[in-house]
Structure formats: structure tokens, C-alpha cells
């Protein structure tokens, strides 16, 4: 097995420390010591502790991109199943973000990631440039809230069932038009 690089060691160290200590009490020195690196090495790679979470999220996103590339001609439901199965793999780390009060980082990251996916996988059309920014925000916000709810509920629901339910609801909304309120 290949040895982790300094950034990965620092990331791993922070998550290990968070099992026993609250986020605010952990110092950069604690993380560096646990990772077996100097504070200088920490600051060479990261601005602060929160930056470690951002690095972790970006690394997982790169991994997810490799997964969805294999979904050639997949449906939105296939994408959501892949997403929730992927997130299930990192459930404990995501719950750490909730525990530390840092899960909000993921909202910005989801928007960034879904914007990338939107453009990379040819879902983008110049005609819908204005719609794009709202669509990406809508989708990333929905994914953020759905994953947050799922994680807070101890991830009890099956990823395939969640994906199916989300697609079913969107299909119903798309077909129903504006409901009358009376």
C-alpha cells in the first residue's frame, strides 16, 4: 500500500482527533503532531483547519467524477443512486462535518461540483446560461438538504430508494403544473 502524502496525513489526523475532541479545542499543533509533520508543513498545504475539510471534499469529488464517467447514458436516477452510494461510503466523515458544525462547507462545494458536472457532461447550453446558475443552485441545494437529512437520520434509508423517491417527486412536479390553492 502506498504511503499517504503530507496533505492526506494531515487530513487523516484531523478526522482521528475529531473522534475524541471537539473541533474548537483541536489546534494546528495537535493536527501536525498527530500527522507526524511540522506546523510549517501544515501551513504549506492549508490556510486553517477548515481548509482541511475543503481539501477532503475536493479529493472525494475527484473520486466521484471517476465513478460517474462510467455511467455513460445513465439516467438522473442512476446518477443519484451513484451519488448516495458514494456518500454512504464516506458517511462517517460527513457526520463529522455535521458534528463540528462545518457541514455548511458542503453547500458551497456541492454548488461548485454540480456546476462542473453540468458543464463537463454537456448539460450546458448557451441559450440557458441564465437558467444554468439557478438550476445548479437549485440542484446543489436540494442535494445538500437531502444528504443532510439522510445523515441526520443515521443514513437508515437505502440510497436507491432515496434516488427513486427524488426522481418520482420531480416527475410529478414536472407533470402537474401549477396547483390551485383554494
URBELHU-V109164 format. One record per backbone hydrogen bond with DSSP energy under -1.0 kcal/mol. NH is the residue of the N-H (numbers start at 1). CO is the residue of the C=O. E is the energy in kcal/mol with one decimal. If there is no record, write none. Layout:
# URBELHU-V109164
NH;CO;E, NH;CO;E
This chain:
# URBELHU-V109164
9;5;-2.5, 10;6;-2.5, 11;7;-2.3, 12;8;-2.9, 13;9;-2.6, 14;10;-2.3, 15;11;-2.1, 16;12;-2.3, 17;13;-2.7, 18;14;-2.0, 19;16;-1.2, 20;17;-1.3, 21;17;-2.1, 26;23;-1.1, 31;27;-2.1, 32;28;-3.0, 33;29;-2.7, 34;30;-2.4, 35;31;-2.3, 36;32;-1.1, 37;32;-2.5, 42;38;-2.0, 43;39;-2.8, 44;40;-1.4, 45;41;-1.2, 46;42;-2.7, 52;49;-1.1, 54;50;-1.7, 55;51;-2.3, 56;52;-2.4, 57;53;-2.7, 58;54;-2.5, 59;55;-2.5, 60;56;-2.2, 61;57;-2.4, 62;58;-2.1, 63;59;-1.6, 64;60;-2.4, 65;61;-2.5, 66;62;-1.3, 67;63;-1.1, 68;64;-2.5, 69;65;-1.7, 70;67;-1.1, 71;68;-1.4, 74;71;-2.0, 79;75;-2.2, 80;76;-2.6, 81;77;-2.6, 82;78;-2.5, 83;79;-2.6, 84;80;-2.9, 85;81;-2.5, 86;82;-2.3, 87;83;-2.9, 88;84;-2.1, 89;85;-1.3, 91;88;-1.4, 94;90;-2.3, 95;91;-2.4, 96;92;-1.6, 97;93;-1.5, 98;94;-1.6, 99;95;-2.9, 100;96;-2.4, 101;98;-1.3, 102;97;-2.4, 103;97;-1.0, 105;102;-1.7, 106;103;-1.8, 107;104;-1.1, 109;105;-1.9, 110;106;-3.5, 111;107;-2.1, 112;108;-2.2, 113;109;-3.1, 114;110;-3.2, 115;111;-1.8, 116;112;-1.9, 117;113;-2.7, 118;114;-2.6, 119;115;-2.0, 120;116;-3.4, 121;117;-2.3, 122;119;-1.3, 123;118;-2.2, 128;125;-2.0, 129;126;-1.5, 132;128;-2.6, 133;129;-1.1, 134;130;-1.1, 135;131;-3.2, 136;132;-3.0, 137;133;-1.5, 138;134;-2.7, 139;135;-2.8, 140;136;-2.8, 141;137;-2.4, 142;138;-2.1, 143;139;-2.7, 144;140;-2.7, 145;141;-2.5, 146;142;-2.7, 147;143;-2.8, 148;144;-2.4, 149;145;-2.5, 150;146;-2.3, 151;147;-2.8, 152;148;-2.6, 153;149;-1.6, 154;151;-1.4, 155;150;-2.7, 156;153;-1.3, 162;158;-2.3, 163;159;-2.5, 164;160;-2.4, 165;161;-2.4, 166;162;-2.6, 167;163;-2.4, 168;164;-2.5, 169;165;-2.3, 170;166;-2.3, 171;167;-2.5, 172;168;-2.2, 173;169;-2.6, 174;170;-2.5, 175;171;-1.5, 176;172;-1.8
